[in-house]
């Protein structure tokens, strides 16, 4: 039911209050009253839904590169690069990305990793994030899907994307359902306002015969692009030529079935990622909303959040529709959908990710950081600093102790004989001004 707000106006006559006027203010958004989840880990989100069996979380995406022991090339295609040279690298898929989610996984769900994080990173997490990491499962990347398919240790496996080489019955969400939900072609079925688009099955329609919009800009997307891969903003003839070359490459290596041609949302003023959890019973809990940080080409850099001031009620109808659709399909878990706001206040869903999202760890730190008086935080997957991880932990110890910086993932690299460390992390402050001051301080210490 909508909530009613009483507005009382008093009138003074000869020094006495003689009348009250009562107005009823009915807020449409208050039809839904979704609570924030209480907790600080992914385990806290999933806990009520994983009591019926033995669950674990496969923290890496599948891949199609030559280094992948179990490439997704049979049924659940993922567009992670159109050639070997442009494929998403092992260090991102097998190390940095899964470690970031492992950092905030908590202890209720075993996390499957195919490459173990550095001991110094785990020690830092234990001290600063408070989990034991004793349930982490290290499985050899050359055998892990076969081991998991045959293992009786785990009945069901949560994943970011379905795996061709994991038995269907081992997936926590049926892989056909998950693959359908993750398709960019499914957006119009979700019951929310989105840009107009056309879907084309490239086994039924010749790429050259597709009627493309006459005017730029517009978008062409492959159905299951990874981290911005497979999404092409078409602003010129050269953009179109490059896009068509890429799609042809995907067709040649038999890794795409479907493309989407979408209108472009003009006069964009904000780009949000709205995140929530839908349970097996269809209940919804809010996780958070970030303002997305992207390059002009649309590549994801991170997210910015104001924990206390973000009004998620403006997205409640969209959350309700997407949550209902997901529940009807048989999905449970984290959902993040990207929303563009135009200059007139219109909200358009442009993508929906039925999985843990890039900035989910930022959102789940809500209660921890608010408890420290830190209301504004930023997640970035694009930092680096010279030196080993151990030396960085010493250099940045004051900032790490205050949680000015939380390191979610760190990987040492060597270039020209010089060691540096790539870092995914969160910077947080009391307000925007303090957070920017902290960033400048970290920059002066070498975090680039």
C-alpha positions in Angstrom: 0.0 0.0 0.0 1.2 3.6 -0.7 2.1 5.5 2.5 0.2 8.6 3.4 2.1 11.6 4.7 0.2 14.1 6.9 1.1 17.7 6.2 -0.2 20.0 9.0 -0.6 23.8 8.5 -1.5 26.0 11.5 -3.0 29.4 11.2 -2.7 32.1 13.9 -5.7 34.4 14.6 -5.3 36.9 17.5 -2.4 34.9 18.8 -4.2 31.6 18.9 -4.0 28.6 16.7 -7.5 28.0 15.3 -7.2 25.6 12.4 -5.2 22.7 11.0 -5.3 21.8 7.4 -4.5 18.1 6.5 -3.2 17.2 3.1 -2.5 13.7 1.9 0.7 13.2 0.0 0.7 9.8 -1.8 4.1 8.7 -3.0 3.8 6.2 -5.9 7.3 4.7 -5.2 6.3 3.8 -1.7 4.1 1.0 -3.2 7.3 -1.0 -2.8 9.3 -1.0 0.5 12.5 -2.9 -0.3 15.0 -3.1 2.6 18.7 -2.9 2.4 20.5 -6.1 3.1 22.2 -6.2 6.5 25.8 -7.6 6.3 29.2 -7.0 4.7 29.8 -10.0 2.5 28.4 -11.9 -0.5 27.8 -14.8 2.0 25.4 -12.6 3.9 23.3 -12.1 0.7 23.2 -15.8 -0.3 23.0 -17.4 3.2 19.2 -17.9 3.4 19.2 -19.6 -0.1 22.0 -22.1 0.4 20.8 -24.2 3.3 19.3 -27.0 1.1 22.6 -28.3 -0.3 26.3 -27.9 -0.2 27.2 -24.8 -2.3 30.4 -23.2 -3.6 31.0 -20.2 -5.8 33.2 -20.5 -8.9 34.7 -17.0 -8.9 36.2 -16.9 -12.4 34.4 -16.4 -15.7 34.7 -19.0 -18.5 37.0 -18.1 -21.3 37.5 -18.9 -25.0 41.3 -18.2 -25.3 43.8 -20.9 -26.1 45.1 -20.9 -22.5 41.7 -22.0 -21.2 41.6 -25.7 -20.4 37.8 -25.7 -20.7 36.9 -23.1 -23.3 33.2 -22.1 -23.6 32.9 -22.9 -27.4 30.0 -25.4 -27.5 26.7 -23.7 -26.3 27.2 -20.9 -23.8 29.2 -18.5 -26.0 30.9 -15.6 -24.4 32.4 -12.8 -26.4 35.8 -12.2 -24.7 37.8 -11.1 -27.7 37.5 -11.7 -31.5 41.1 -13.0 -31.8 43.8 -14.5 -29.6 45.6 -11.2 -29.5 42.5 -9.4 -28.1 41.1 -12.1 -25.7 40.7 -11.1 -22.1 43.8 -12.3 -20.4 44.3 -15.0 -17.8 45.5 -12.5 -15.2 42.1 -10.7 -15.3 39.8 -13.8 -15.6 41.8 -16.1 -13.4 43.4 -13.8 -10.8 42.4 -10.1 -10.4 38.6 -10.5 -11.0 38.0 -13.6 -8.9 40.2 -12.3 -6.0 38.2 -9.1 -5.9 35.0 -11.1 -5.1 36.9 -13.5 -2.9 37.9 -10.6 -0.7 34.2 -9.9 0.2 32.8 -13.4 -0.1 32.7 -14.1 3.6 33.0 -17.6 5.2 29.6 -19.2 4.6 30.3 -20.1 0.9 33.5 -21.8 -0.2 35.1 -19.8 -3.0 36.6 -21.8 -5.9 39.9 -20.2 -7.2 42.0 -21.5 -10.0 45.0 -19.4 -9.0 45.7 -18.7 -5.3 46.0 -15.1 -4.2 49.4 -14.0 -2.7 49.7 -14.9 1.0 50.4 -11.2 1.9 47.0 -10.3 0.3 45.1 -12.9 2.2 46.8 -11.8 5.5 45.8 -8.2 4.7 42.2 -9.3 4.0 42.1 -11.3 7.3 43.3 -8.2 9.3 41.2 -5.6 7.6 38.0 -7.3 6.3 37.7 -9.8 9.1 37.0 -13.1 7.3 39.0 -16.2 7.8 39.3 -17.3 4.2 39.6 -20.9 5.5 36.9 -22.1 3.1 38.7 -21.0 0.0 39.1 -24.0 -2.4 42.2 -23.9 -4.7 41.6 -26.3 -7.6 44.0 -26.7 -10.5 42.9 -24.7 -13.5 43.7 -27.6 -15.9 41.2 -29.9 -14.2 38.8 -27.8 -12.1 35.6 -28.2 -14.1 36.0 -31.9 -14.4 36.8 -32.2 -10.7 33.8 -30.1 -9.8 31.5 -32.1 -12.1 32.5 -35.3 -10.5 33.0 -34.2 -6.9 30.5 -35.1 -4.2 31.8 -32.3 -1.9 29.7 -29.7 -3.6 26.1 -30.3 -4.9 25.5 -26.8 -6.4 27.9 -24.2 -7.8 27.1 -20.5 -8.0 28.7 -18.8 -11.0 28.9 -15.5 -12.9 28.2 -17.2 -16.2 27.3 -20.8 -17.2 30.1 -23.2 -18.0 29.9 -25.6 -21.1 32.1 -28.1 -19.3 30.3 -28.2 -15.9 27.4 -30.7 -15.6 24.1 -28.7 -16.0 22.7 -30.2 -12.7 25.7 -28.8 -10.8 24.9 -25.2 -11.7 23.0 -23.5 -8.9 20.8 -21.7 -11.6 20.0 -23.9 -14.6 22.6 -22.9 -17.3 20.0 -22.5 -20.0 18.0 -20.0 -17.9 21.1 -18.1 -16.8 22.4 -17.8 -20.3 19.0 -16.5 -21.5 18.9 -13.9 -18.7 22.5 -12.8 -19.4 21.7 -12.2 -23.1 21.4 -8.5 -24.1 18.5 -9.6 -26.3 16.4 -10.3 -23.2 16.3 -6.7 -22.1 12.9 -6.0 -23.6 11.3 -8.9 -21.8 12.1 -7.5 -18.3 9.1 -5.1 -18.2 11.2 -1.9 -17.9 11.7 1.1 -20.2 14.7 0.6 -22.4 16.0 1.9 -25.8 14.3 0.4 -28.9 16.3 -2.3 -30.4 16.2 -5.1 -33.0 17.6 -8.6 -32.5 19.2 -10.6 -35.3 20.1 -14.3 -35.4 23.2 -14.4 -37.6 22.4 -18.0 -38.6 19.1 -16.8 -40.1 20.1 -13.4 -41.4 23.1 -12.4 -43.4 25.1 -9.6 -41.7 25.3 -7.6 -44.9 21.5 -7.7 -45.4 20.6 -6.1 -42.0 18.8 -2.8 -42.3 20.9 -0.5 -40.1 19.7 3.0 -38.9 20.3 5.7 -41.4 21.5 8.2 -38.8 24.3 8.0 -36.3 24.7 7.4 -33.4 23.4 4.0 -32.5 24.7 0.8 -30.9 25.5 -2.7 -32.1 26.0 -5.3 -29.4 26.9 -9.0 -29.4 24.6 -11.0 -27.1 27.1 -12.0 -24.4 30.0 -9.6 -24.4 32.3 -9.6 -21.4 33.2 -6.3 -19.6 32.3 -4.0 -22.5 33.7 -6.3 -25.2 31.2 -6.8 -28.0 29.5 -3.4 -27.5 30.1 -0.9 -30.3 29.0 2.7 -30.3 28.5 3.6 -33.9 29.1 7.4 -34.5 30.7 7.2 -37.9 31.2 5.0 -41.0 34.6 4.0 -39.6 33.0 2.9 -36.3 30.6 0.8 -38.3 33.3 -0.8 -40.5 35.4 -1.7 -37.4 32.3 -3.2 -35.7 31.3 -5.3 -38.7 34.9 -6.6 -39.0 34.8 -7.6 -35.3 31.4 -9.4 -35.7 32.7 -11.2 -38.8 35.7 -12.4 -36.8 33.4 -13.7 -34.1 31.3 -15.5 -36.8 34.5 -17.1 -38.3 35.5 -18.5 -34.9 31.9 -19.6 -34.3 31.5 -17.6 -31.0 28.4 -15.5 -31.7 24.8 -16.3 -32.7 23.0 -13.0 -32.0 23.5 -9.3 -32.4 21.4 -6.4 -31.2 21.0 -3.0 -33.0 19.9 -0.5 -30.5 19.0 3.2 -30.5 21.3 5.5 -28.6 20.1 7.4 -25.5 20.7 11.0 -26.2 21.3 13.8 -23.7 22.6 11.4 -21.0 23.3 13.1 -17.7 24.0 10.1 -15.5 24.9 6.4 -15.8 23.8 4.2 -12.9 24.3 0.6 -11.9 21.4 -0.5 -9.6 22.0 -3.6 -7.6 19.8 -5.9 -5.6 19.4 -9.5 -4.5 16.4 -11.7 -5.4 15.9 -14.7 -3.2 14.6 -18.2 -4.1 11.2 -17.0 -2.6 11.2 -13.8 -4.7 12.0 -11.4 -1.9 14.2 -8.4 -2.8 16.9 -6.8 -0.8 18.7 -3.7 -1.9 22.5 -3.8 -2.3 23.2 -0.3 -3.6 23.4 2.1 -6.6 26.6 3.4 -8.1 27.3 6.1 -10.6 29.4 4.3 -13.2 32.8 5.5 -14.3 33.4 4.7 -18.0 35.8 5.9 -20.8 34.4 7.8 -23.8 34.5 4.4 -25.6 32.2 2.9 -23.0 34.9 0.8 -21.2 34.2 0.3 -17.5 36.6 1.9 -15.0 34.7 1.6 -11.7 31.9 3.1 -9.7 31.1 6.0 -7.2 28.6 5.7 -4.4 27.1 7.9 -1.8 25.8 5.4 0.7 23.4 7.7 2.6 22.2 10.1 0.0 21.4 7.7 -2.9 17.7 7.4 -3.3 17.0 4.0 -4.6 13.2 4.5 -4.5 13.3 6.1 -7.9 14.3 2.7 -9.3 11.8 0.6 -7.2 9.4 -0.1 -10.1 12.3 -1.3 -12.3 13.7 -3.4 -9.5 10.3 -4.9 -8.9 9.8 -5.8 -12.6 13.2 -7.2 -13.1 13.1 -9.1 -9.8 9.7 -10.6 -10.6 10.9 -11.7 -14.1 14.1 -13.3 -12.7 12.1 -15.1 -10.0 9.6 -16.4 -12.6 12.5 -17.7 -14.7 14.0 -19.6 -11.7 16.9 -17.3 -10.9 18.2 -16.3 -7.5 21.2 -14.2 -6.7 22.6 -10.7 -7.4 21.2 -8.6 -10.2 22.8 -5.3 -11.4 21.1 -3.3 -14.2 22.6 -0.3 -15.9 20.4 2.8 -16.2 20.9 5.9 -18.2 19.2 9.1 -17.1 18.5 11.7 -19.7 18.3 15.5 -19.3 14.5 15.3 -18.9 14.7 12.7 -16.0 13.8 9.7 -18.2 15.3 6.4 -17.0 16.3 3.8 -19.6 17.7 0.3 -18.7 20.5 -0.4 -21.2 21.8 -3.7 -19.7 21.0 -6.2 -17.0 23.6 -8.5 -15.4 22.2 -11.5 -13.5 25.4 -12.0 -11.5 27.7 -10.3 -9.1 28.7 -7.1 -10.8 32.0 -5.2 -10.9 31.1 -2.7 -8.2 29.1 -5.2 -6.0 32.1 -5.4 -3.5 31.8 -1.6 -3.2 28.1 -1.8 -2.4 28.5 -4.6 0.2 30.9 -2.5 2.2 28.1 -0.1 2.9 27.6 -0.9 6.7 31.3 -1.2 7.4 32.2 2.2 5.9 29.1 4.0 7.2 30.1 2.7 10.7 33.4 4.6 10.2 31.5 7.8 9.1 32.6 7.3 5.5 29.6 8.1 3.3 31.3 8.5 -0.1 33.3 5.7 -1.7 34.8 4.9 -5.1 35.7 1.5 -6.6 38.4 1.3 -9.3 39.9 -1.6 -11.2 42.5 0.6 -12.8 45.1 1.5 -10.1 48.8 0.5 -10.1 51.8 1.3 -7.9 55.5 0.6 -8.2 56.9 -2.1 -6.0 55.9 -5.4 -4.5 52.6 -5.9 -2.8 54.4 -6.3 0.6 56.2 -3.0 0.1 52.9 -1.3 -0.8 51.2 -2.6 2.3 54.0 -1.0 4.4 53.9 2.3 2.5 50.1 2.7 2.6 49.7 1.2 6.2 48.2 4.4 7.7 45.6 4.7 4.9 44.8 0.9 5.0 44.4 1.0 8.8 41.9 3.9 8.5 40.1 2.2 5.6 40.8 5.3 3.5 41.8 2.5 1.0 40.6 -1.1 0.9 42.6 -3.4 -1.4 40.3 -6.0 -3.0 42.7 -7.5 -5.5 46.5 -7.0 -6.2 48.7 -8.7 -8.7 52.5 -8.1 -9.1 53.8 -7.6 -12.6 57.3 -7.0 -14.1 58.1 -4.6 -16.9 61.6 -3.8 -18.1 62.9 -5.5 -15.0 60.8 -3.3 -12.7 58.2 -4.7 -10.3 54.8 -2.9 -10.1 51.4 -4.0 -8.7 48.0 -3.7 -10.3 45.3 -3.0 -7.7 41.5 -3.2 -7.6 40.3 -1.2 -4.6 38.0 1.2 -2.8 38.8 4.7 -1.6 36.4 6.2 1.0 35.8 9.4 2.8 33.3 11.3 4.9 32.2 13.3 1.8 33.3 13.9 -1.7 35.8 16.6 -0.8 37.5 14.3 1.8 37.5 11.3 -0.6 39.2 13.4 -3.3 41.8 14.6 -0.7 42.5 11.0 0.2 42.9 10.1 -3.5 45.4 13.0 -3.9 47.3 11.8 -0.8 47.4 8.2 -2.2 48.6 9.6 -5.5 51.4 11.5 -3.8 52.5 8.2 -2.3 52.6 6.6 -5.7 49.2 5.1 -6.3 48.5 5.9 -9.9 
